[in-house]
Amino acid sequence: MNDSKPLSRSAALYARALKTLPGGVSRNTVLRTPHPLYADHSSGCRVTDIEGVERIDFANNMAALIHGHAHPKITAAVTEQLSKGTAYTIATEVEVRFAEHLCGRNPSFEKIRFVNSGTEAVMGAIKASRAFTGRPKIAKAEGAYHGVYDYAEVSQMATPDRWGPAHRPVGVPVAQGTPQAALDDVVIFPYNDPECALEILNEHRGQLACVLLDLMPHRVGLRPADADFISALREWTHQDESLLVLDEVITFRSEYGGSQTWYDGLTPDLTALGKVIGGGFPVGAIAGRNEVMEVMNPLATNVRFPHSGTFSANPITMTAGLVAMELFDETAVARVNALTRRAMEGTERAIAATGIGACVTGGGSMFRVHLKKSPPANYRQAYMTPEENHQLKVLLDHLFDNGFMMINTCSATISTAMSELEIDALVNGLREGFEKIAAMK
């Protein structure tokens, strides 16, 4: 007689997935031990898996869903467009309307081009920078994630055994087989250290196409960049006649015109967009100064960067994105940002009450819990010790088992579908998790 417990639906599905997908998944972020869970349906800020368990979604598909799931206005607009077609080899009016809307949100967006992902947007911005300047190299902050393009991903996962001295970070590849030539064309500088960054950049004057920067990089610690750091980089690129490219794929949800509006007088040359501007569908966009964007103009006498894409500006994404961004007006932005502040302040009180070594960073509609006493200022300070990794697993497992979905760094993104009820529930769940960690010591 076989008394073994039958596999859950998720376990059985994962066993099937392992036969056709490397690791059983197409995106590593959904992996869990002993197997991923699988979604059945969702609505608002809640997701129900195929086992029938409902959770409040603070991951929001890695910060991409600003209105949560299945927003009725987005669903209705997309359903109507589906009946008309999903993609054509001719242009659509909605592309023009969406371009006008996004350019109207930020004066630095003089022109825009749509692509299909944040990775593609960053890649296109780098290629546009090279085409405009005629220079090959780029510079980026250590630890910052900018997608999976060979150049953009250098040192996004650097480890202590390979990252070199703090004042001269070493360019570390992510994927085995990355060409040395790609590494040689990427200059790595420490985040939030203007003096050191400028010293490194000065060694490459006249060689850089652009400085690529996320103003609140998730893997670096989800801490807004200091104003003097941003000012120093902007001034240096002006003097060097290289470009400042901002990666707002994640942070555009922070303010009506993106996190760059936090900084007085900051006008980037190019901005990479993605995630929230797709209304729940794959999307990316390159926006910026007209003179730079002109390298992609197919009507120019000299087309320096020929650019196209089969699904770029497809009407499904354009329709969903336009509705989503129209709904994410200044009132909605202020509301979700206020909810985020409530969550951060409540989490700080929970940390103080339980006495554990932890802190909170973030801004706009995102925050991250660190199991460190002091907020990290850069990637090396944010890097987790084995003890912190263990505590993080305890905390994330507690939250997941009690109905909360988080990004796997214990980061949360707030959606307009949430209220103070969900925020306070998360804070209470975090407090209980902190108590578990405190009891382990």
RODO-2510 file (C-alpha; in nm, 4 decimals, decimal comma):
residues 441
     n   res          X          Y          Z
     1     m     0,0000     0,0000     0,0000
     2     n     0,1365     0,3436    -0,0943
     3     d     0,0785     0,5950     0,1866
     4     s     0,2771     0,8765     0,0254
     5     k     0,1008     1,2095     0,0043
     6     p    -0,0143     1,2967    -0,3501
     7     l     0,1588     1,5849    -0,5213
     8     s    -0,0067     1,9241    -0,5043
     9     r    -0,1199     2,0674    -0,8361
    10     s     0,1766     2,3058    -0,8333
    11     a     0,4262     2,0282    -0,7581
    12     a     0,2836     1,8130    -1,0352
    13     l     0,2912     2,1009    -1,2818
    14     y     0,6513     2,1806    -1,1907
    15     a     0,7496     1,8177    -1,2505
    16     r     0,6108     1,8559    -1,6012
    17     a     0,7828     2,1915    -1,6484
    18     l     1,1244     2,0459    -1,5638
    19     k     1,1003     1,8267    -1,8735
    20     t     1,0700     2,1186    -2,1163
    21     l     1,2046     2,4327    -1,9442
    22     p     1,5594     2,4793    -1,8034
    23     g     1,5027     2,4737    -1,4289
    24     g     1,1324     2,4427    -1,4999
    25     v     1,0841     2,8160    -1,5575
    26     s     1,1425     3,0955    -1,8073
    27     r     1,2140     3,3560    -1,5374
    28     n     1,4205     3,2799    -1,2280
    29     t     1,2229     3,5183    -1,0078
    30     v     0,9272     3,2760    -0,9812
    31     l     1,1345     2,9931    -0,8352
    32     r     1,0596     2,8872    -0,4798
    33     t     1,1596     2,5891    -0,2664
    34     p     1,0542     2,3145    -0,3303
    35     h     0,8687     2,4371    -0,6396
    36     p     0,7015     2,7489    -0,7802
    37     l     0,3370     2,8195    -0,7249
    38     y     0,1164     2,8848    -1,0263
    39     a    -0,1383     3,1620    -1,0637
    40     d    -0,5015     3,0849    -1,1373
    41     h    -0,6585     3,4319    -1,1363
    42     s    -0,6147     3,7798    -0,9951
    43     s    -0,8062     4,0979    -0,9323
    44     g    -0,6991     4,4306    -0,7869
    45     c    -0,4151     4,3721    -0,5423
    46     r    -0,4847     4,0014    -0,4865
    47     v    -0,3644     3,6885    -0,6666
    48     t    -0,5116     3,3398    -0,6195
    49     d    -0,2943     3,0398    -0,7042
    50     i    -0,4094     2,7052    -0,8480
    51     e    -0,4302     2,5620    -0,4958
    52     g    -0,6944     2,8248    -0,4137
    53     v    -0,4730     3,0368    -0,1839
    54     e    -0,5153     3,4151    -0,2104
    55     r    -0,2306     3,6575    -0,1405
    56     i    -0,1916     4,0350    -0,1422
    57     d     0,0495     4,1199    -0,4232
    58     f     0,3249     4,3615    -0,3222
    59     a     0,5545     4,2339    -0,5985
    60     n     0,3259     4,3531    -0,8787
    61     n     0,5224     4,1590    -1,1404
    62     m     0,8532     4,3142    -1,0373
    63     a     0,7095     4,6675    -1,0044
    64     a     0,5357     4,6594    -1,3454
    65     l     0,1724     4,6748    -1,2315
    66     i     0,0887     5,0190    -1,0986
    67     h    -0,2883     4,9466    -1,0942
    68     g    -0,2684     4,5875    -0,9734
    69     h    -0,4412     4,3156    -1,1719
    70     a    -0,7266     4,3189    -1,4227
    71     h    -0,8144     4,6849    -1,3856
    72     p    -1,1607     4,7102    -1,5450
    73     k    -1,0806     5,0119    -1,7649
    74     i    -0,7601     4,8577    -1,8975
    75     t    -0,9325     4,5229    -1,9497
    76     a    -1,2201     4,6831    -2,1392
    77     a    -0,9911     4,8859    -2,3660
    78     v    -0,7693     4,5873    -2,4454
    79     t    -1,0701     4,3620    -2,5077
    80     e    -1,2061     4,6113    -2,7577
    81     q    -0,8695     4,6324    -2,9351
    82     l    -0,8321     4,2529    -2,9409
    83     s    -1,1428     4,2301    -3,1542
    84     k    -0,9804     4,4675    -3,4052
    85     g    -0,6397     4,2975    -3,4210
    86     t    -0,3217     4,2576    -3,2195
    87     a    -0,0480     4,3774    -3,4568
    88     y    -0,0234     4,5166    -3,8076
    89     t     0,2480     4,6113    -4,0555
    90     i     0,1012     4,9608    -4,0586
    91     a     0,1017     5,2245    -3,7854
    92     t    -0,1796     5,2952    -3,5396
    93     e    -0,3283     5,6140    -3,4002
    94     v    -0,2938     5,4936    -3,0428
    95     e     0,0863     5,4930    -3,0790
    96     v     0,0758     5,8638    -3,1584
    97     r    -0,1643     5,9380    -2,8727
    98     f     0,0496     5,7461    -2,6253
    99     a     0,3672     5,9173    -2,7426
   100     e     0,1990     6,2552    -2,6946
   101     h     0,0869     6,1578    -2,3454
   102     l     0,4279     6,0365    -2,2281
   103     c     0,6109     6,3341    -2,3775
   104     g     0,3629     6,5564    -2,1950
   105     r     0,4644     6,4067    -1,8579
   106     n     0,8266     6,5216    -1,8695
   107     p     0,9854     6,8123    -2,0630
   108     s     1,3043     6,6111    -2,1199
   109     f     1,1007     6,3702    -2,3360
   110     e     1,1147     6,5676    -2,6601
   111     k     1,0822     6,2557    -2,8758
   112     i     1,0114     5,8907    -2,7945
   113     r     1,0426     5,5481    -2,9576
   114     f     0,8645     5,2367    -2,8340
   115     v     1,0290     4,8965    -2,7936
   116     n     0,9284     4,5738    -2,6184
   117     s     1,1105     4,5570    -2,2842
   118     g     1,3184     4,7538    -2,0386
   119     t     1,6268     4,5607    -2,1475
   120     e     1,5611     4,6631    -2,5077
   121     a     1,5078     5,0263    -2,4038
   122     v     1,8430     5,0394    -2,2236
   123     m     2,0144     4,8608    -2,5129
   124     g     1,8649     5,1081    -2,7590
   125     a     1,9660     5,4055    -2,5446
   126     i     2,3255     5,2819    -2,5322
   127     k     2,3332     5,2250    -2,9077
   128     a     2,1810     5,5684    -2,9685
   129     s     2,4476     5,7225    -2,7420
   130     r     2,7236     5,5532    -2,9398
   131     a     2,5698     5,6600    -3,2694
   132     f     2,5401     6,0207    -3,1507
   133     t     2,8871     6,0561    -2,9950
   134     g     3,0865     5,8158    -3,2116
   135     r     3,2385     5,6696    -2,8945
   136     p     3,2299     5,3028    -2,7823
   137     k     3,2519     5,3007    -2,4024
   138     i     2,9831     5,3401    -2,1376
   139     a     3,0037     5,3898    -1,7612
   140     k     2,7649     5,2565    -1,4972
   141     a     2,7344     5,2203    -1,1207
   142     e     2,8520     4,9018    -0,9549
   143     g     2,5662     4,6604    -0,8792
   144     a     2,3019     4,8414    -1,0831
   145     y     2,0691     4,6189    -1,2860
   146     h     1,9971     4,7429    -1,6377
   147     g     1,8739     4,4253    -1,8082
   148     v     2,0597     4,1467    -1,9874
   149     y     2,2505     4,3346    -2,2607
   150     d     2,6204     4,2342    -2,2374
   151     y     2,7392     4,5889    -2,1649
   152     a     2,4545     4,6929    -1,9367
   153     e     2,4803     4,3880    -1,7115
   154     v     2,8499     4,4167    -1,6213
   155     s     2,9027     4,4052    -1,2422
   156     q     2,5332     4,3780    -1,1598
   157     m     2,6123     4,0604    -0,9604
   158     a     2,9707     4,1260    -0,8492
   159     t     3,0837     3,9272    -0,5439
   160     p     3,3495     4,0107    -0,2824
   161     d     3,5963     3,7613    -0,4272
   162     r     3,5854     3,9345    -0,7668
   163     w     3,4770     4,2955    -0,7274
   164     g     3,8212     4,4461    -0,6549
   165     p     3,9001     4,7530    -0,4433
   166     a     3,6166     4,9874    -0,3503
   167     h     3,7826     5,2884    -0,5132
   168     r     3,8437     5,0951    -0,8383
   169     p     3,5629     4,8407    -0,8901
   170     v     3,6433     4,5614    -1,1357
   171     g     3,4094     4,4937    -1,4267
   172     v     3,2640     4,1506    -1,3573
   173     p     3,0656     3,9560    -1,6195
   174     v     2,7313     3,7949    -1,5373
   175     a     2,7161     3,5277    -1,8066
   176     q     3,0055     3,2940    -1,8742
   177     g     3,1473     3,3605    -2,2180
   178     t     3,0932     3,7365    -2,2085
   179     p     3,3544     3,8774    -2,4503
   180     q     3,6480     4,0526    -2,2868
   181     a     3,5972     4,3287    -2,5425
   182     a     3,2571     4,4013    -2,3860
   183     l     3,4089     4,4219    -2,0379
   184     d     3,6832     4,6530    -2,1646
   185     d     3,4230     4,8991    -2,2918
   186     v     3,2386     4,9311    -1,9586
   187     v     3,3678     5,1600    -1,6838
   188     i     3,2424     5,0776    -1,3330
   189     f     3,2196     5,3390    -1,0583
   190     p     3,0801     5,3230    -0,7015
   191     y     2,7262     5,4497    -0,6457
   192     n     2,6734     5,7639    -0,4376
   193     d     3,0462     5,8493    -0,4207
   194     p     3,0916     6,1546    -0,6441
   195     e     3,4603     6,2092    -0,5690
   196     c     3,5570     5,8526    -0,6516
   197     a     3,3225     5,8341    -0,9507
   198     l     3,4704     6,1486    -1,1057
   199     e     3,8249     6,0283    -1,0485
   200     i     3,7445     5,7102    -1,2413
   201     l     3,5501     5,8896    -1,5160
   202     n     3,8327     6,1385    -1,5680
   203     e     4,0563     5,8513    -1,6750
   204     h     3,8213     5,7929    -1,9703
   205     r     3,7582     6,1473    -2,0913
   206     g     3,6652     6,1631    -2,4569
   207     q     3,5994     5,7866    -2,4701
   208     l     3,2540     5,7501    -2,3170
   209     a     2,9331     5,7479    -2,5162
   210     c     2,7254     5,7760    -2,2001
   211     v     2,6988     5,7409    -1,8270
   212     l     2,4099     5,5025    -1,7535
   213     l     2,2378     5,5609    -1,4216
   214     d     1,9387     5,4388    -1,2220
   215     l     1,8383     5,7030    -0,9673
   216     m     1,7180     5,4426    -0,7146
   217     p     1,8704     5,1086    -0,8193
   218     h     1,7008     4,8091    -0,6631
   219     r     2,0040     4,5811    -0,6331
   220     v     2,2192     4,8635    -0,5032
   221     g     1,9800     4,9012    -0,2111
   222     l     1,6737     5,0914    -0,3376
   223     r     1,8066     5,4153    -0,1984
   224     p     1,7587     5,7400    -0,3928
   225     a     2,0830     5,8808    -0,5266
   226     d     2,2274     6,1766    -0,3391
   227     a     2,1777     6,5115    -0,5116
   228     d     2,5500     6,5940    -0,5147
   229     f     2,6239     6,2613    -0,6852
   230     i     2,3701     6,3290    -0,9600
   231     s     2,4858     6,6869    -1,0033
   232     a     2,8484     6,5777    -1,0359
   233     l     2,7684     6,3205    -1,3040
   234     r     2,5467     6,5608    -1,4989
   235     e     2,8150     6,8312    -1,4974
   236     w     3,0877     6,5827    -1,5940
   237     t     2,8944     6,4494    -1,8938
   238     h     2,8241     6,8050    -2,0106
   239     q     3,1934     6,8899    -2,0008
   240     d     3,2946     6,5605    -2,1613
   241     e     3,0261     6,5863    -2,4321
   242     s     2,9102     6,2375    -2,3394
   243     l     2,5446     6,1660    -2,2644
   244     l     2,3630     6,1090    -1,9365
   245     v     2,1218     5,8182    -1,9803
   246     l     1,8742     5,7536    -1,6996
   247     d     1,7232     5,4098    -1,6525
   248     e     1,3699     5,4779    -1,5275
   249     v     1,2350     5,1357    -1,6227
   250     i     1,1443     5,0756    -1,2580
   251     t     1,1491     5,4253    -1,1099
   252     f     0,9120     5,5988    -1,3512
   253     r     0,6346     5,4867    -1,1140
   254     s     0,7874     5,7133    -0,8470
   255     e     0,6515     6,0456    -0,9728
   256     y     0,4294     6,1764    -1,2526
   257     g     0,7375     6,2558    -1,4607
   258     g     0,9651     5,9915    -1,3103
   259     s     1,2182     5,9981    -1,0279
   260     q     1,4374     6,2440    -1,2219
   261     t     1,1927     6,5153    -1,1140
   262     w     1,3220     6,4707    -0,7581
   263     y     1,6366     6,6606    -0,8615
   264     d     1,6249     7,0330    -0,9383
   265     g     1,7547     7,1169    -1,2822
   266     l     1,8241     6,7580    -1,3858
   267     t     1,7704     6,7085    -1,7592
   268     p     1,9044     6,3796    -1,8957
   269     d     1,9886     6,3313    -2,2615
   270     l     1,7987     6,0010    -2,2822
   271     t     1,5669     5,8052    -2,0539
   272     a     1,4869     5,4343    -2,0771
   273     l     1,1302     5,3428    -1,9785
   274     g     0,9399     5,0179    -1,9314
   275     k     0,7274     4,8204    -1,6840
   276     v     0,4397     5,0484    -1,5697
   277     i     0,4002     5,2230    -1,9044
   278     g     0,2814     4,8928    -2,0581
   279     g    -0,0352     4,8621    -1,8517
   280     g     0,0487     4,4977    -1,7780
   281     f     0,1949     4,4100    -2,1196
   282     p     0,5593     4,3856    -2,2349
   283     v     0,6923     4,7321    -2,3186
   284     g     0,9894     4,9604    -2,3344
   285     a     1,0578     5,3100    -2,4630
   286     i     1,3510     5,5389    -2,5335
   287     a     1,2778     5,9070    -2,4726
   288     g     1,4956     6,2126    -2,4806
   289     r     1,6499     6,5126    -2,6431
   290     n     1,5394     6,5651    -3,0012
   291     e     1,8952     6,6049    -3,1293
   292     v     1,9947     6,2667    -2,9859
   293     m     1,6747     6,0874    -3,0829
   294     e     1,7357     6,2022    -3,4405
   295     v     1,9939     5,9200    -3,4812
   296     m     1,6932     5,6858    -3,5134
   297     n     1,5128     5,8978    -3,7706
   298     p     1,4758     5,6783    -4,0826
   299     l     1,4096     5,9884    -4,2950
   300     a     1,7457     6,1467    -4,2161
   301     t     2,0124     6,1769    -4,4850
   302     n     2,2477     5,9760    -4,2647
   303     v     2,0637     5,7205    -4,0504
   304     r     2,3131     5,6503    -3,7744
   305     f     2,1036     5,3958    -3,5835
   306     p     1,8542     5,2034    -3,7990
   307     h     1,5926     5,0786    -3,5570
   308     s     1,2766     4,8699    -3,5816
   309     g     1,0961     4,5802    -3,4114
   310     t     0,8135     4,3488    -3,5124
   311     f     0,6061     4,4082    -3,2004
   312     s     0,7242     4,7587    -3,1135
   313     a     0,4258     4,9889    -3,0529
   314     n     0,1764     4,7067    -3,1062
   315     p    -0,1784     4,8334    -3,0460
   316     i    -0,2490     4,6038    -2,7488
   317     t     0,0420     4,7405    -2,5461
   318     m    -0,0164     5,0968    -2,6626
   319     t    -0,3847     5,0781    -2,5663
   320     a    -0,3180     4,9260    -2,2242
   321     g    -0,0301     5,1628    -2,1579
   322     l    -0,2190     5,4772    -2,2507
   323     v    -0,5140     5,3895    -2,0270
   324     a    -0,2827     5,2916    -1,7405
   325     m    -0,0824     5,6127    -1,7590
   326     e    -0,3916     5,8314    -1,7926
   327     l    -0,5230     5,6657    -1,4750
   328     f    -0,1866     5,7241    -1,3064
   329     d    -0,2385     6,0974    -1,2855
   330     e    -0,0871     6,3304    -1,0260
   331     t    -0,3615     6,2517    -0,7746
   332     a    -0,3015     5,8766    -0,8093
   333     v     0,0743     5,9269    -0,7816
   334     a     0,0349     6,1237    -0,4599
   335     r    -0,1972     5,8597    -0,3156
   336     v     0,0288     5,5568    -0,3735
   337     n     0,3322     5,7512    -0,2549
   338     a     0,1480     5,8389     0,0669
   339     l     0,0630     5,4710     0,1163
   340     t     0,4312     5,3874     0,0698
   341     r     0,5345     5,6396     0,3336
   342     r     0,2762     5,4867     0,5687
   343     a     0,4256     5,1427     0,5052
   344     m     0,7834     5,2607     0,5590
   345     e     0,7001     5,4457     0,8785
   346     g     0,5025     5,1484     1,0124
   347     t     0,7880     4,9128     0,9272
   348     e     1,0371     5,1364     1,1062
   349     r     0,8159     5,1287     1,4166
   350     a     0,7973     4,7481     1,3929
   351     i     1,1765     4,7292     1,3701
   352     a     1,2145     4,9489     1,6767
   353     a     0,9555     4,7491     1,8708
   354     t     1,1216     4,4137     1,8022
   355     g     1,4767     4,5386     1,8454
   356     i     1,6218     4,3595     1,5445
   357     g     1,8995     4,5025     1,3292
   358     a     1,7030     4,6182     1,0263
   359     c     1,6237     4,9324     0,8281
   360     v     1,4069     5,0544     0,5413
   361     t     1,4991     5,2332     0,2192
   362     g     1,2911     5,3491    -0,0737
   363     g     1,1033     5,6321    -0,2332
   364     g     0,8006     5,7018    -0,4461
   365     s     0,5876     5,3858    -0,4474
   366     m     0,8600     5,1325    -0,3551
   367     f     1,0489     5,0328    -0,0446
   368     r     1,2911     4,7636     0,0685
   369     v     1,3602     4,6065     0,4060
   370     h     1,7278     4,5428     0,4831
   371     l     1,8360     4,3167     0,7653
   372     k     2,1097     4,5663     0,8500
   373     k     2,1190     4,8329     1,1198
   374     s     2,2044     5,1187     0,8829
   375     p     2,0673     5,2003     0,5367
   376     p     2,3235     5,1022     0,2723
   377     a     2,4609     5,3803     0,0546
   378     n     2,6035     5,1598    -0,2206
   379     y     2,6116     4,8063    -0,3610
   380     r     2,8839     4,6767    -0,1312
   381     q     2,7032     4,8001     0,1777
   382     a     2,3793     4,6450     0,0498
   383     y     2,5453     4,3086    -0,0188
   384     m     2,3988     4,0499     0,2177
   385     t     2,5994     3,8305     0,4543
   386     p     2,5124     3,4586     0,4931
   387     e     2,3327     3,5411     0,8205
   388     e     2,1291     3,8120     0,6502
   389     n     2,0396     3,5747     0,3682
   390     h     1,9136     3,3203     0,6205
   391     q     1,7094     3,5819     0,8052
   392     l     1,5713     3,7082     0,4748
   393     k     1,4486     3,3603     0,3843
   394     v     1,2762     3,3295     0,7215
   395     l     1,1082     3,6673     0,6721
   396     l     0,9999     3,6065     0,3116
   397     d     0,8687     3,2577     0,3893
   398     h     0,6706     3,3966     0,6831
   399     l     0,5171     3,6672     0,4673
   400     f     0,4377     3,4294     0,1808
   401     d     0,2811     3,1732     0,4144
   402     n     0,0695     3,4486     0,5671
   403     g    -0,0651     3,5859     0,2436
   404     f     0,1864     3,8418     0,1135
   405     m     0,3780     3,8333    -0,2146
   406     m     0,7028     4,0325    -0,2082
   407     i     0,9967     4,0827    -0,4426
   408     n     1,2646     3,8385    -0,3313
   409     t     1,4837     4,1075    -0,1718
   410     c     1,1940     4,1862     0,0647
   411     s     1,1011     4,4815    -0,1493
   412     a     0,7443     4,6015    -0,1944
   413     t     0,5759     4,8022    -0,4664
   414     i     0,2453     4,9740    -0,4013
   415     s    -0,0419     4,9777    -0,6500
   416     t    -0,3451     5,2032    -0,6794
   417     a    -0,5590     4,8982    -0,5994
   418     m    -0,4336     4,9085    -0,2387
   419     s    -0,5668     5,0920     0,0624
   420     e    -0,4505     5,1514     0,4172
   421     l    -0,6005     4,8121     0,5034
   422     e    -0,3476     4,6213     0,2920
   423     i    -0,0610     4,8461     0,4026
   424     d    -0,1341     4,7931     0,7712
   425     a    -0,1727     4,4185     0,7167
   426     l     0,1743     4,4049     0,5599
   427     v     0,3268     4,6057     0,8439
   428     n     0,1733     4,3631     1,0924
   429     g     0,3076     4,0688     0,8919
   430     l     0,6537     4,2224     0,8894
   431     r     0,6411     4,2786     1,2647
   432     e     0,5551     3,9124     1,3202
   433     g     0,8412     3,8157     1,0888
   434     f     1,0813     4,0386     1,2803
   435     e     0,9711     3,8703     1,6019
   436     k     1,0588     3,5327     1,4511
   437     i     1,4037     3,6595     1,3585
   438     a     1,4544     3,8084     1,7067
   439     a     1,3599     3,4739     1,8644
   440     m     1,6307     3,2979     1,6600
   441     k     1,9087     3,4859     1,8418
***
